[in-house]
């Protein structure tokens, strides 16, 4: 089978040498599935892992979103059969989806949405899991249509992959959503996703929101440059509210600023469950629930760009687009492998 990766990461995708090799098709054991990949997506985590990968002997295979068809099931697998069409985000502890066949733990897999094609479905797993875990597990919001009416959520960096689905799921759950965007096209996009109010994160957020929302916002999601927005989040969040982030800080933040209001700070890292073997089957169940929302058109795909044929060239192009920091929504690469 074909697999695409690299032996040493580079700071810039423009300098990255991706390599395609032929390798043995693996055989699943235990609770693993062997999935024939039909579409993948490239996320910021792909570029960050690539940049941090030192020179190594074995090919580094990335890819943390996939749609595919089950080729073989392990002996302990339950609920799946050969031929099922599935989607998942996988684990950062194993080879990723940038290969023709991938081994993945069946507990973090779901049947793919029936009404979405491969490209639209491939855009969704990693970002949906991230958002679900942050809103409904960390922020402890109620998972039900309009169950959180009267509450407000601020989503900083609303036009990215995570922000795009966060707006939709927060609106579905009943929140008033304030999202940030800084360019005409991203403002249009976040409004399309359902944001009630759009403010510019490149300008002072306190000047834009402080008079009306000081100590009033129930939950704040920081999806870019945590250290740049932590202080204003501490002033805007309500007492006993939540501030959550998916982006590690480049310098310390003063968590003490949350103490007086007894505000919780929540880190979200959707790979943590698979990495530490904690509550793995919850991710398969989450994806199953969200696949139903997609099929019911309660939320929609966030795919905005598609490249055809999974190859060294298209992966390089996708990494360059994500690194540009001008992505709106998600970029997907559809099969087959070149």
KOLTI-701188 format. One line per 5 residues: their letters; for each residue x, z, y of N, C-alpha, C. Coordinates in steps of 0.05 Angstrom, whole numbers, plus 5000, padded with zeros to 4 digits. Each point is the difference from the previous one (the first is absolute). Layout:
<nodes>
A	X,Z,Y,X,Z,Y,X,Z,Y | ...;
</nodes>
This chain:
<nodes>
XXXXX	5017,5000,4976,4983,5000,5024,5018,5000,5025 | 4988,4993,5023,5014,4999,5025,4997,5026,5015 | 5021,5009,5013,5000,5023,5017,5016,4995,5025 | 4991,5010,5023,5013,4994,5026,5008,5027,5013 | 5025,5002,5009,5009,5024,5013,5027,4995,5014;
XXXXX	5016,5021,5001,5026,4997,5014,5018,5022,4989 | 5026,4997,5005,5020,5019,4990,5011,5018,5022 | 4994,4993,5025,5009,5017,5022,4982,4994,5024 | 4989,5021,5012,4982,4997,5023,5015,4994,5025 | 4986,4988,5019,5012,4995,5027,4981,5012,5021;
XXXXX	5012,5005,5023,4984,5012,5022,4978,4980,5009 | 5007,4975,5002,4981,4980,5009,4993,4981,4977 | 4974,4994,4998,4991,4982,4979,5012,4972,5003 | 5007,4993,5024,5012,4973,5005,5026,4997,4985 | 5014,5023,4994,5025,4999,4986,4997,5006,4970;
XXXXX	4976,5005,4991,4996,5008,4972,5002,4977,4981 | 5015,5004,4978,5001,4980,4979,4983,5009,4977 | 4977,4987,4997,4983,5006,4977,5008,4982,4976 | 4998,5011,4976,5010,4986,4976,4978,5000,4979 | 4996,4977,4987,4982,4998,4978,5015,4999,4973;
XXXXX	4992,5016,4981,5013,5000,4974,4979,4997,4978 | 5010,4993,4976,4983,5000,4976,5007,5025,4984 | 4979,5014,4992,5004,5025,4985,4979,5002,4978 | 5003,5019,4982,4982,5003,4978,4973,5011,5008 | 4979,4989,4989,4973,5010,5005,4998,5027,4986;
XXXXX	4993,5021,5015,4999,5027,4988,4976,5004,4982 | 5001,5021,4984,4978,5008,4982,4990,5027,5009 | 4974,5003,5006,4990,5025,5010,4998,5021,4977 | 5006,5025,5007,4997,5023,4982,4983,5021,5014 | 4991,5019,4985,4985,5022,5012,4975,4991,5016;
XXXXX	4999,5009,5025,4977,4993,5017,5005,4977,5019 | 5021,4984,4993,5007,4978,5018,4983,4975,4993 | 4996,4984,5021,4989,4973,4998,5022,4980,5007 | 5000,4977,4987,5017,4978,5008,4982,4980,5014 | 5005,4995,5026,4982,4984,5017,5015,4974,5008;
XXXXX	4986,4977,4997,5011,4975,5009,4992,4997,5030 | 5019,5000,5018,4996,5001,5028,4989,4973,5011 | 4979,5002,5016,4989,4976,5013,5002,5001,5030 | 5003,5023,5012,5003,5002,5030,5013,5027,5006 | 5016,5000,5021,5013,5025,5010,4998,5001,5030;
XXXXX	5005,5024,5010,5001,5003,5029,5026,5014,5008 | 5010,4995,5024,5024,5013,5010,4992,5020,5021 | 5010,5024,4997,4994,5023,5018,5025,5009,5014 | 4997,5016,5022,5024,5012,5012,5018,5015,4981 | 4988,5013,4980,5017,5015,4981,5019,4981,4985;
XXXXX	4992,4975,4995,5018,4981,4988,5025,4996,5017 | 4996,4996,5026,5023,4995,5017,5017,5024,5003 | 4988,5024,5001,5016,5025,5003,5017,5005,4976 | 4988,4996,4976,5015,5004,4975,5022,4980,4998 | 4994,4975,5007,5021,4979,5000,5023,5007,5018;
XXXXX	4994,5009,5024,5021,5006,5019,5018,5023,4991 | 4988,5019,4984,5015,5023,4991,5014,4997,4973 | 4997,4977,4988,5012,4996,4973,5029,4992,5001 | 5017,5018,4989,5029,4994,4999,5005,4980,4978 | 5024,4989,5000,5008,4980,4980,4997,5012,4972;
XXXXX	4987,4986,4982,4996,5010,4973,5003,4978,4979 | 5003,5008,4975,5004,4981,4978,4975,4987,4992 | 4978,5015,4998,4974,4989,4991,4984,4989,5023 | 4984,4979,4995,4983,4988,5020,4980,5020,5010 | 4997,5004,5026,4980,5017,5012,4975,4983,5004;
XXXXX	4978,5008,4986,4975,4984,5001,4980,5017,5015 | 4992,4990,5023,4980,5014,5017,4972,4989,4994 | 4980,5009,5016,4973,4991,4997,4981,5023,4994 | 4984,5008,5020,4983,5024,4996,4971,4994,5004 | 4992,4975,4997,4972,4992,4999,4998,4977,4980;
XXXXX	4980,5000,4983,4998,4978,4981,4972,4996,4991 | 4993,4975,4994,4977,4992,4984,5010,4984,4977 | 4987,5005,4977,5009,4985,4976,4981,5003,4977 | 5007,4987,4978,4984,5000,4976,5015,5016,4978 | 4986,5018,4987,5013,5016,4979,5008,4982,4976;
XXXXX	5025,5000,4994,5011,4985,4978,5001,5016,4974 | 5008,5025,5002,5003,5018,4977,4994,5028,5008 | 4988,5016,4982,4994,5028,5006,5016,5018,4982 | 5010,5023,5011,5014,5019,4984,4981,5015,4981 | 5011,5013,4980,4983,5012,4979,4983,5024,5010;
XXXXX	5008,5012,5022,4985,5023,5010,4981,4993,5023 | 4998,4975,5007,4983,4991,5023,4971,5002,4993 | 4984,5010,5019,4971,5001,4997,4987,4986,5024 | 4979,4986,4995,4984,4989,5022,5008,4972,5010 | 5021,4989,4988,5009,4973,5007,5004,4983,4975;
XXXXX	4998,4974,5003,5004,4982,4977,5015,4975,5010 | 5011,4986,4981,5014,4975,5006,4980,4981,5014 | 5009,4988,5022,4984,4981,5015,4987,5012,5024 | 5000,5026,5003,4988,5013,5024,5016,4992,5024 | 4987,4996,5022,5013,4994,5026,5001,5027,5015;
XXXXX	5024,5007,5008,5005,5027,5011,5015,4998,5026 | 5000,5022,5015,5017,5003,5024,5010,5028,5002 | 5023,5004,5014,5013,5026,5002,5023,4999,5019 | 5010,5023,5007,5024,5002,5018,5025,5008,4984 | 4997,5009,4976,5024,5006,4983,5014,5025,5008;
XXXXX	5026,5001,4993,5017,5023,5004,5027,4991,5012 | 5011,5017,5017,5027,4994,5010,5022,5009,4982 | 4993,5009,4976,5020,5009,4981,5005,4979,4978 | 4986,4977,5002,5003,4980,4980,5003,4973,5013 | 5007,4979,4985,5002,4973,5010,4972,4992,5011;
XXXXX	5001,4986,5023,4975,4993,5014,4987,4975,4990 | 4982,4989,5016,4983,4978,4992,5012,4973,5006 | 5024,4998,5011,5012,4974,5005,5013,4988,4975 | 4984,4999,4979,5009,4989,4974,4975,4989,4986 | 5004,4983,4981,4977,4987,4987,4983,5019,4984;
XXXXX	5012,5020,4987,4986,5020,4985,5010,5028,5008 | 4982,5019,5004,5008,5026,5010,4988,5022,4982 | 5016,5020,4993,4990,5024,4986,4990,5019,5021 | 4975,5010,4997,4989,5020,5019,4983,5020,4984 | 5001,5025,5009,4984,5021,4987,4971,4994,5005;
XXXXX	4984,4999,4979,4972,4993,5002,4984,5020,5016 | 5010,5025,5003,4985,5020,5015,5000,4995,5030 | 5018,4983,5010,5000,4994,5029,4990,4971,5006 | 4985,4990,4980,4990,4972,5001,4969,5000,5001 | 4988,4980,5012,4971,4996,5000,4994,4971,4995;
XXXXX	4976,4995,4989,4990,4973,5000,4999,4990,5029 | 5007,4975,5004,5001,4989,5027,4971,4995,5010 | 4996,5000,5026,4974,4993,5011,4991,4972,4990 | 4975,4999,4990,4991,4975,4988,4995,4978,5021 | 4993,5007,5024,4992,4981,5020,5024,4991,5018;
XXXXX	5024,5011,4996,5023,4992,5015,5018,4983,4983 | 5012,4979,5012,5019,4985,4986,5027,5015,4998 | 5019,4989,4986,5025,5015,4995,5014,5007,5026 | 5001,4981,5019,5014,5005,5025,4987,5023,5016 | 4974,4999,5003,4986,5021,5015,5003,5027,4986;
XXXXX	4999,5001,4974,5002,5025,4985,5029,5011,5002 | 5020,4983,4999,5028,5009,4999,5008,5014,5026 | 4985,4995,5022,5007,5012,5025,4993,5030,5001 | 4984,5010,4981,4986,5025,5005,5011,5026,4986 | 5011,4999,4976,5003,5026,4986,5017,5021,5014;
XXXXX	5025,4993,5008,5017,5021,5012,4988,5012,5025 | 4989,4983,5018,4989,5010,5025,4974,5016,4995 | 4984,4991,4981,4975,5015,4995,5006,5027,4988 | 5019,5002,4981,5007,5025,4989,5012,5019,5021 | 5017,4989,5017,5011,5017,5022,4979,5011,5018;
XXXXX	4981,4983,5008,4979,5009,5018,4981,5019,4987 | 4992,4994,4975,4981,5018,4986,5013,5028,4997 | 5025,5001,4991,5013,5026,4996,5002,5015,5026 | 5006,4986,5022,5003,5014,5026,4973,5010,5011 | 4979,4982,4999,4975,5008,5012,4984,5019,4982;
XXXXX	4998,4994,4974,4982,5015,4983,5013,5022,4984 | 5026,4999,4997,5014,5022,4986,5014,5018,5020 | 5016,4989,5018,5015,5017,5019,4982,5010,5023 | 4985,4982,5013,4982,5008,5022,4975,5013,4989 | 4994,4997,4975,4977,5012,4986,4973,4990,5012;
XXXXX	5000,4975,5008,4974,4988,5009,4983,4995,4976 | 4974,4998,5004,4981,4995,4979,5000,4970,4993 | 5002,4994,4974,5000,4972,4991,4971,4991,4995 | 4987,4991,5021,4972,4991,4998,4993,4986,5026 | 4984,4979,4998,4992,4985,5023,4989,5018,5022;
XXXXX	5012,4998,5024,4991,5015,5024,4999,5030,4997 | 5015,5011,4980,5000,5029,4995,5015,5016,5021 | 5015,4986,5017,5017,5015,5020,4992,4994,5028 | 4974,4994,5004,4990,4994,5027,5005,5024,5018 | 5006,4994,5026,5007,5021,5019,5029,5006,5001;
XXXXX	5016,4989,4982,5029,5004,5001,5014,4975,5011 | 5024,5005,5011,5016,4979,5012,5028,4998,4986 | 5009,4976,4995,5027,4996,4989,5016,4981,5019 | 5025,5007,5005,5018,4983,5015,5020,4988,4980 | 5002,4973,5000,5018,4986,4983,5021,4986,5017;
XXXXX	5025,5010,4999,5022,4988,5016,5013,4978,4983 | 5000,4976,5011,5009,4975,4987,4978,4990,4983 | 4978,4993,5012,4976,4992,4986,5001,4972,4988 | 5018,4983,5009,4999,4972,4991,5017,4994,4975 | 5017,5019,4992,5016,4996,4976,4983,5001,4975;
XXXXX	5013,4997,4977,4986,5000,4975,4985,5026,4994 | 5013,5023,5004,4987,5026,4996,4979,5005,5021 | 5006,4995,5026,4981,5004,5021,4975,4983,4997 | 5003,4976,4990,4977,4982,4998,4979,5010,4980 | 5010,5011,4978,4980,5011,4980,4992,5028,5008;
XXXXX	5017,5015,5015,4993,5027,5009,4976,4999,5019 | 5001,4980,5018,4977,4997,5018,4974,4996,4984 | 5002,4982,4981,4976,4993,4984,4989,5023,4984 | 5018,5015,4986,4991,5022,4984,4990,5023,5017 | 5013,5005,5023,4991,5022,5017,4972,4993,5011;
XXXXX	4996,4975,5009,4974,4992,5010,4978,5002,4978 | 5007,4991,4976,4981,5001,4977,4992,5029,4995 | 5019,5019,5003,4995,5028,4995,4986,5014,5024 | 4996,4986,5022,4985,5011,5022,5015,5009,5025 | 5027,4997,5000,5016,5009,5023,4996,4981,5023;
XXXXX	5002,5011,5024,5005,4984,5024,5030,4994,4999 | 5008,4975,5003,5028,4992,4996,5012,4991,5026 | 5022,5013,5008,5017,4991,5022,5025,4988,4987 | 5006,4975,5006,5024,4988,4988,5018,4990,5023 | 5026,4998,4994,5019,4990,5020,5008,4971,4993;
XXXXX	5004,4984,5020,5010,4973,4998,5011,4992,5027 | 5020,4982,5000,5013,4994,5026,5000,4971,5008 | 4992,4982,4982,5000,4971,5007,4971,4990,4998 | 4994,4978,5014,4973,4990,4999,4990,4994,4972 | 5018,4989,4983,4991,4993,4973,4996,5025,4983;
XXXXX	5016,5022,5005,4996,5024,4984,4976,5016,5010 | 4994,4999,5026,4976,5012,5011,4976,4987,4987 | 4999,4974,4999,4978,4985,4988,4997,5008,4971 | 5022,5002,4986,5000,5006,4971,4988,5028,4995 | 5010,5021,5014,4990,5027,4995,4970,5003,5007;
XXXXX	4992,4985,5020,4971,5000,5006,4985,4987,4977 | 5011,4979,4989,4987,4986,4977,4999,5019,4976 | 5020,5017,4997,5000,5019,4978,4980,5023,5004 | 4991,5003,5025,4979,5020,5005,5006,5022,5020 | 5023,4998,5013,5007,5022,5019,4980,5002,5023;
XXXXX	4992,5024,5007,4981,5005,5021,5014,4999,5028 | 5025,5008,5000,5015,5001,5025,5029,4992,4994 | 5012,4983,5017,5027,4991,4996,5017,5009,5024 | 5023,5013,4994,5018,5008,5022,5028,4988,4993 | 5017,5000,5019,5026,4987,4998,5022,5020,4993;
XXXXX	5012,4998,4976,5021,5020,4993,5026,4995,5014 | 5003,4978,5014,5024,4995,5016,4998,5012,5028 | 4977,5011,5006,4996,5014,5025,4994,5030,4993 | 4999,5017,5021,4997,5028,4995,4972,5006,4989 | 5000,5011,4975,4974,5005,4987,4985,5024,5013;
XXXXX	5016,5019,5010,4987,5023,5013,4985,4990,5025 | 5012,4982,5016,4987,4990,5023,4974,4985,4993 | 5000,4987,4977,4976,4985,4992,4979,5017,4987 | 5007,5022,4987,4981,5015,4984,4997,5029,5008 | 5020,5011,5014,5001,5029,5005,4975,5012,5013;
XXXXX	4990,4986,5021,4977,5012,5015,4976,5004,4982 | 4995,4981,4982,4976,5002,4983,5005,5013,4973 | 5024,4997,4989,5004,5007,4972,5020,5023,4996 | 5009,5013,5020,5018,5023,4996,4987,5021,4982 | 5013,5007,4978,4990,5020,4981,4975,4992,4986;
XXXXX	4994,4974,5000,4974,4991,4990,5001,4981,4975 | 5023,4989,4994,5001,4980,4978,5005,5015,4974 | 4982,4995,4981,5000,5014,4975,5025,4994,4983 | 5006,4974,4997,5022,4992,4983,5016,4978,5013 | 5026,5002,4999,5018,4980,5012,5019,4989,4980;
XXXXX	5001,4974,4997,5017,4986,4981,5022,4986,5015 | 5025,5008,4995,5023,4987,5013,5013,4981,4980 | 4999,4974,5005,5009,4980,4981,5025,4986,5010 | 5012,5009,5021,5024,4987,5010,5015,5020,5018 | 5026,5003,4998,5017,5016,5019,4988,5028,5004;
XXXXX	4999,5015,4979,4988,5027,5000,5009,5016,5024 | 5026,5001,5005,5011,5017,5021,4991,4991,5028 | 4993,4975,5003,4991,4991,5026,4971,5009,5007 | 4985,5006,4980,4971,5006,5005,4992,5028,4991 | 5019,5016,4989,4993,5026,4991,4991,5018,5023;
XXXXX	5014,5000,5022,4993,5019,5022,4972,4995,5011 | 4993,4974,5004,4974,4994,5011,4979,5006,4979 | 5006,4996,4975,4981,5007,4979,4994,5029,4999 | 5021,5017,5005,4997,5029,5000,4981,5008,5023 | 4999,4986,5021,4983,5006,5023,4971,4990,4996;
XXXXX	4997,4978,4986,4974,4988,4997,4984,5011,4976 | 5014,5009,4979,4986,5009,4976,4984,5026,5006 | 4977,5002,4987,4984,5024,5004,5011,5023,4984 | 4992,5025,5008,5008,5023,4984,4990,4997,4971 | 5018,5007,4981,4995,4999,4971,4998,4970,4990;
XXXXX	5009,4982,5017,4999,4972,4992,5025,4992,4984 | 5004,4974,4997,5022,4990,4984,5015,4978,5015 | 5027,5000,4998,5017,4978,5008,5015,4991,4975 | 4999,4974,4994,5013,4990,4976,5017,4976,5006 | 5021,4997,4984,5018,4977,5005,5010,4989,4973;
XXXXX	5007,4974,5001,5012,4987,4977,5029,4992,5005 | 5010,5006,5024,5026,4990,5009,5018,5024,5005 | 5022,5002,4985,5019,5022,5004,5012,4998,5028 | 5007,5024,5010,5010,5001,5027,5030,4993,5001 | 5008,4988,5023,5029,4995,5003,5014,5023,5015;
XXXXX	4983,5019,5010,5011,5024,5012,4979,5022,4997 | 5008,5025,5002,4980,5022,4995,4977,5000,5020 | 4977,5009,4990,4977,5004,5017,4994,5030,5000 | 4987,5010,5021,4994,5028,5002,4973,5007,4988 | 5001,5007,4974,4975,5006,4986,4986,5025,5013;
XXXXX	5016,5016,5013,4988,5024,5013,4979,4994,5020 | 5000,4975,5010,4980,4992,5020,4971,4999,4988 | 4999,5000,4973,4974,5000,4987,4990,5028,4993 | 5018,5020,5002,4993,5027,4990,4977,5013,5015 | 5000,4998,5027,4980,5014,5015,4972,4991,4993;
XXXXX	4997,4975,4993,4973,4989,4992,4996,5000,4970 | 5019,5012,4985,4998,5001,4971,4995,4972,4988 | 5014,4980,5011,4997,4972,4991,5019,4995,4976 | 4990,4985,4981,5016,4993,4977,5015,4974,5005 | 5025,4999,4991,5015,4975,5000,5002,4990,4971;
XXXXX	4992,4975,4996,4999,4989,4973,5018,4976,4997 | 5018,5001,4981,5015,4976,4992,4985,4985,4979 | 5000,4974,5001,4988,4983,4979,5021,4981,4990 | 5004,5000,4973,5018,4982,4987,4987,4993,4973 | 4988,4976,4998,4983,4994,4977,5016,4998,4974;
XXXXX	5027,4997,5002,5016,5000,4976,5006,5027,4988 | 4993,5021,5015,5007,5028,4991,4987,5007,4973 | 4976,4992,4996,4986,5007,4975,5014,4988,4976 | 5007,4974,5002,5014,4988,4977,5028,5010,4997 | 5014,5005,5023,5027,5010,4998,5003,5027,4987;
XXXXX	4981,5018,5006,5001,5027,4989,4980,5005,4977 | 4986,4979,4992,4982,5003,4977,4977,5019,5006 | 4990,4999,5024,4978,5018,5008,4974,4983,5005 | 4979,5007,4986,4973,4988,5005,5001,4970,5000 | 5015,4988,4981,5002,4971,4999,4974,4986,4998;
XXXXX	4982,5009,4983,4975,4985,4995,4982,5000,5025 | 5006,5017,5020,4983,4999,5024,5003,4973,5014 | 5024,4988,4998,5004,4975,5015,4985,4976,4987 | 4998,5000,4974,4984,4980,4988,4970,5003,5007 | 4991,5025,5001,4973,5006,5007,4994,4993,5029;
XXXXX	5019,5006,5018,4997,4993,5028,4997,4970,5004 | 5018,4985,4987,4999,4971,5002,4974,4989,4989 | 4990,5012,4979,4974,4991,4989,4977,5004,5020 | 5000,5023,5013,4979,5005,5020,5003,4981,5024 | 5024,4995,5009,5004,4982,5023,4995,4971,4993;
XXXXX	5006,4993,4975,4993,4973,4991,4970,4995,5002 | 4984,5020,4994,4971,4998,5003,4992,4996,5029 | 5013,5015,5018,4994,4997,5029,5007,4971,5009 | 5021,4989,4989,5007,4972,5007,4980,4981,4989 | 4991,5004,4975,4980,4983,4989,4973,5002,5014;
XXXXX	4995,5024,5011,4975,5004,5014,5002,4992,5030 | 5023,4990,5007,5005,4991,5028,4998,5023,5020 | 5005,5024,4991,5000,5023,5018,5027,5001,5015 | 5021,4990,4987,5026,4996,5013,5009,4972,4992 | 5018,4989,5015,5009,4972,4995,5031,4999,4998;
XXXXX	5009,4979,4988,5029,4997,4997,5014,4999,5027 | 5025,5009,5000,5016,4999,5025,5021,4978,4998 | 4998,4982,4981,5019,4978,4998,4996,4982,5024 | 5022,4994,5014,5000,4981,5022,5019,4976,4997 | 5019,5003,4982,5019,4978,4995,5005,4997,4970;
XXXXX	5003,4975,4991,5004,4994,4972,5023,4980,4997 | 5018,5006,4982,5021,4981,4992,4995,4992,4972 | 5005,4975,4994,4994,4989,4973,5025,4998,4983 | 4998,5010,4975,5021,4999,4980,5020,5023,5005 | 5002,5018,4980,5018,5022,5002,5028,4991,4993;
XXXXX	5018,5001,5020,5027,4990,4997,5019,5016,5018 | 5026,4994,4997,5020,5013,5017,4995,4993,5029 | 4991,4976,5005,4995,4991,5028,4976,5013,5012 | 4978,5002,4985,4976,5012,5012,5003,5030,5003 | 5014,5013,4982,5005,5029,5003,5017,5005,5025;
XXXXX	5020,4984,5004,5017,5003,5024,4983,4996,5025 | 4983,4980,5000,4982,4995,5023,4982,5024,5006 | 4989,5011,4978,4981,5023,5003,5015,5024,5011 | 5024,5005,4990,5016,5023,5010,5006,4996,5030 | 5007,4976,5008,5005,4994,5028,4975,5005,5017;
XXXXX	4977,4992,4990,4975,5004,5016,4994,5030,5003 | 5003,5015,4979,4995,5029,5002,5019,5014,5018 | 5026,4992,4999,5020,5012,5017,4997,4993,5029 | 4985,4979,5006,4996,4992,5028,4985,5021,5017 | 4986,5019,4986,4984,5020,5013,4977,4987,5017;
XXXXX	4992,4976,4992,4978,4987,5014,4978,4991,4980 | 5001,5013,4976,4980,4994,4980,4972,5010,5009 | 4980,4984,4994,4973,5009,5003,4988,4998,4971 | 4990,5023,4990,4990,5000,4973,5023,4997,4980 | 4995,4985,4978,5018,4998,4977,5008,4971,4994;
XXXXX	5024,4997,4989,5010,4974,4990,5001,5001,4970 | 4990,4978,4988,4998,4998,4971,5014,4975,4990 | 5012,5002,4976,5012,4976,4987,4985,4996,4974 | 4989,4976,4996,4986,4994,4976,5017,4985,4980 | 4994,5004,4974,5015,4987,4979,4991,4970,4998;
XXX	5013,4986,4981,5019,5010,4980,5028,5004,5011 | 5018,5010,4983,5028,5002,5008,5012,4973,5000 | 5017,4995,5019,5013,4973,5003,5019,4995,4977;
</nodes>
